[in-house]
Amino acid sequence: MKNIFKIAAVLSLLFLLGACSTLTSGEEPEVLVKTEYGNISKEDLFNEVANSERGKELVQKLVYMQILKGKYEVSEKEVNQRLGELKEQVGDKEAFTMFLQKQGFKDEEELKEHIEQSLYFFKATTEGMEVSDKQIKDYYEQHKDQYAEVRTSHILVDNESTAKEIEKELEKGTDFAELAKKQSTDQLSAAQGGDLGYLSGRSQEMDPTFLAATLKLKKGEVSEPVKTVYGYHIIKVTEIKETPLTEVKNQIKQALMSKEAKPIQEILNKLNKEIEIEEDAFKYAFKDVEQN
């Protein structure tokens, strides 16, 4: 027998449905906020949610997540593992704070909630999919640069002519770190002789042009001037650490599964068939749901 998910069930988790009984019983609407210019009742808030695009998104999120949580399991361990991987990719604590702000998350807990939701959809879109050890190993060999960490230094200047002059100085044997201290406009790294620490293909905070040029270099090799939005860089790789396959096996498996994952809309269409709309006010949120 097909499972029918009743929207009223999930919405009962919200106090909003308290307005429904008020609307149908003829009772005086319950006031939430009082002002000298008028009051805001549960009925007002209910109508706002039921008839707005933001309300539509909220209701859909509640319903779809309730169904997915009934079908799949996402553990706290899985969420924390993804969070840890993300923190490692982003960098230090300051970089992580900037990442949260840039992505629109108010704090780490909100990011964890987003990760949890993503994992539920990942499991739904990849259900029944299998990836062999050979596929994982082949992918690792073909994308080794993404799983290597390279210790990187750079000298950043404003124009190409200055970068070319520095390039000539380095060819003469001038010490890279000394030139970085004297001429790099990146004062933070200049104080460390241009050292940026370890980067990898997963370093999301780095300029993609800079990162691509860095990952092409061998240990001890210095790049030609590389132009980015920040200026012109002379890049040097001082150390390379390869990440063992065992440490990234799960990440590669997820990447391979994601490539073959079903479209999210296909999953939503299936979930729509498990929904029965009991509250007329919320038909707007699911006006495209196929009739059963």
N, C-alpha and C positions, 0 to 999 in steps of 0.2 A: 504494500500500500504506500502511495506517495505521501511523504511528509509535507504537510502544509504548515508554513510558518506564519502565524498571525501577527500582523504589525502591532496590534493593540497590546500584545504580550510584552514586546520590547519597549514600547512607549510607556508602559506602566512603570518602567524604571525611572521615568521623569515625573516630576510633580506637575508637568504640563497637563497631563490627562485629568488632573483634578478639575480643570476648567470644563472638561466635557460633561461631567456630571452636573456642573452648575448650569451649563447651557441647556441641558435637557430637562432639568428638574424645576427650573423657574426660580431657583434660589438667588439671593443677592450675590453678585460676583465677589469673590474674595480679593481684598485689596492687598497688593504687594508693596507698593510705594505710595506714600501720600505727599502731595505738594500743595501749596496754596493756590496753584493754578489748575489743579485737577489730580486725580489719582490714576495709578496704573494697576489694573487687576490681572488675575490669572487669565481671564478671558482675553484681555488685550494682548498679553504675551503669547498665549496660545495661537491667536489669530495671526500674530506677526510671524511666528515660527512656521505655521501651516501654510502661509501664503507668500513667503519670501524665498528667493534663490538660496540664501544661506540656510534657511530652515530646511529646504529640500535636501541640501547636502548633509545636514546634520542627521535628519531622519534616515536617509539612505545609508550613511555611515553606521548608525546604530543597528539598523536591520541587517546589513550585509555582514558586519563583524559578529553579530549574535549568531548568525547561521554558520559562519566559518569556525567560530569557537566551538560550535556543537559538532562539527565534522572533523576538525583537525586539532592537534595539540602543539602548542608552542611553549616551551619551558623557559623559566627565568635564566637558566644556564645558557640557552641558545641566544636569548636577547643580549645577555652580558658578553657573550663571545663576540657577537657582531659589533657591539659597542666598543669592545677592546680593540678589535681589528680596525675600526674606524679611527679611534684615538691614535693608534700606531701610525696610520696613514697620514693623519693630519699633522702630527708633530707634538710639540710641547703643550703645556697647560694654556699658555697665552694664545697659541695658534688654535687650540680647541675652542676657547672662548670666542675667538673671532669667527670660527667656523659656525658656531651656534647662531651668532648674530646674523651672519651672512645668509644662512639658510632659513632664518625666521623662527628659530626655536627659542623660547624664553629661558629654558634651562635644560639640564641633562635629562630630567624626568620626562619632559615633553618629547625629547629625541628618542628616549627608550620606548615611549608609547608608539611613536612613528615606526620604529624598528620592528616592534611586535606586530603591528598591523601589516607591515611589508612581508614579514615572515609567514603570516597566515595566507596572504595572497600568493606568495611564492610556492607554498605547499599546494595550494589549490591549482595553480597553473602548471605545476610540474608533477602532479599526482600520477603514479605508475611509471614514471620515467626512471631509467637506469643508466648509469655511466660506468664503464669498465675501468679497471686499473690501467689498462693499456692506453685508453683514451686520455686518461689523466696524465700519464707519463709522457705521451706524445705532445700534449699541449704544453707541458712544463718545458720540454726540450725546445719547442718552437718559440716560447715566450720567456726564456730564461732571464732576459734583461729586466722584465717586469718584477721578477722575484729576486733580484740582486740589489744590494744596498751599496751605493757608491759614496765615499766621503769626498765632498766637493768643496772647492774654493773658487772664488771669482773676484774679478776686479771690474767694478761697474763705473763707467764714465758717460758723459752726456752726449758725445759726438763720435763719429766714426774716425775722424782724423786722429784724435787723441788715442783711441783704441788701437789704431795702426802703429802709432809711435810706441805704445806699451808692448805691442807684439814684437817690434824690432828689438826693444830692450831685452825682452825675454829670450829672443834668439841669440843675443850676445852673451847670455848666461846670467843676467841680473836675477836676483832672488825674487821669486813670485810673491812671497809673503811680505817682503820689504816694499815692493811696488804697491801691493794692496794697501798697506798701512799709509803710504804717502799719497796715493792717487785715487783710490776707490771712493766713490760718493756714497757707497753703502757703509755708513759709519759704524754700524753695529758689527758687521763682519770684518770691516777693515781693521778694527782693533784686535781681531784674532788672526790677522794675516790673510783675511779673505775667507776663512773657514766657515762653511755653512752646515757642517755636520753631515750626517748620512741621509741620502735621498734615495728614492726608488721610483719605479714606474707607477707606484700607488700614491705618491706624494701629491695629494690633491691641491695643496695650497700653492704649489709652484706654477709659474708660468709654463704652459705646455711647450712653447718654443724652446725655452731655456732647458726644460727637462729632457726634451727629445735630443738636443745637442749634447747634453751631459751624458746620456746613456749610450751614446755612440763612442765615447772616449774609452781608451784603455788606461790602465794604471800608469800614472806619470805623464800622460799625454795632455797637451794644452790645445784648446780650440782656437780657431780663428775668431774674430769679433762676431758676436751673435747679437742681433738686434731684437729687442722686445719693447714693450710699452714703457719700460723703465729706463731704457737707454741701450748702451752697448756693453756687452759682457765679454771678458776673456775668462774662460772656464778651465779649471784644472781638476783632474781626478787624482786623488792621492792614495786611495785605498778602495778595494772592491771586496765585498763579502757576499758570497752566494748563499741564498736561503735554501736549506735542504728541502727536498720534495715533501718529506714527512710533515713539515711545518705548514705547508701551503696546500696540501692535498685536498682538504675540505673546501678551501676557497676556489680551487680549480674546478672541483666537482660542481659547485654552485654556479660558477661561470658557464660551464658547459651546459648545465641544465637550463640556465636562463636563456641561452641562445635558442633552445628548442621549445621554450615554454609557450603554452597556449596564450593567445591574446586575452587580456583581462576582461574585455567586453564579452568574450565568449563565456567566461566564467560567470559574469554578472547576468547574462541572459539565462543561464541554467539556474542561477539562484532565484531569478525573478519568477520562475515556474513553481517555486516552493513558497511563494508569498501569497497570502490571502489578505486583502485590504478590508479591515473591519470598520475603520473610522473614516467616514466620508471626507473629513477635513484634510486627510493626508493622501487622498487620491492624486492630488497635484504632484506630490513627490514621486509617485510611481505611475504617472500617466502613460508611460511607454511600456509598462509591464504587460506581457502577453496574457490574454484571458485564458483561464484554465477550462 
